[in-house]
Amino acid sequence: MKVLVSACLLGENCKYNGGNNYNQKVVSFLSDKEIIPICPEVLAGLGTPRNCAEILNGNVIDNKGNNVDFQFKKGVELALEKIKDEKIDLVILQSRSPSCGVNQIYDGSFSGKLIKGQGLFAKELIKRGFKVLDCDEII
């Protein structure tokens, strides 16, 4: 089984604050699977660390008020290009991310409020028919 997974879940320091979202449950689940780690934000050339970003009115905005939608969309485009020839059976993505959030994202107010929604990469993968799980769905 080939699984596309948010690189931060595997311990790669690609999170906006320079850290990671290492998830032991995900790592254990993946132990006997072929893994393709990915971070659309890193592929887009966004530095690590970088400003926190959320989706507001359909655009990705950072916490300084800069519109970074173009960079995030470029990251999605590059990530899709990277996996275009792969036969991916499952995708596991980081919760709440403006790129990878599957079920919920932050509301764009930078107050920590969550809303139903998807990050840009998750939305594209689902639209293209991939089976996509939020990392919190791995038990």
Helices and strands as residue ranges (DSSP letters): E 2-6, G 7-10, H 24-29, E 34-38, H 40-43, E 53-56, E 59-62, H 69-83, E 90-93, E 104-106, E 114-116, H 120-127, E 132-134, G 135-137
